[in-house]
């Protein structure tokens, strides 16, 4: 039987979902490093959240399904995998 729990008003099926800690010190440093790598190439990422999400996916070898053009720079220059091609 699936276990359902409510977190912040959202019901989650805990046995079916894997939960990750998105941002700790290590990921904050890696995100800043990735931001600076792209800036050195003349690329500015508009949203901090995009940098964090892309960096997390790169670090954990997870593909990302996206439509935001900022993520294309992570694919082209930092090895982010686009889930649309998997």
C-alpha positions, 0 to 999 in steps of 0.5 A: 500500500502506498503511504500518503503524507501531506507536506505544506498542503501538498499530498505526496506519495512517499513510496513512489517519489524520490526526494532530493535535497536541492541546495546545500553548501556543496551545491551552492558552490558548484552553482556559483562555479557553473555561473562563472564558467558561463560568464567567462564565455559571455553567457549570462543566466537570468535566473539564479534558480535555473543555475541551481537546477541545472547544476544539481542535474549535472552533478547528479547525472540527471536529465532535465526536461525544459523549455527555458532557453537558459538551460541550453547553455548548460547543455552546450557548455557544461554537459547538462542532458536534455531529457527530450533526447533520452 
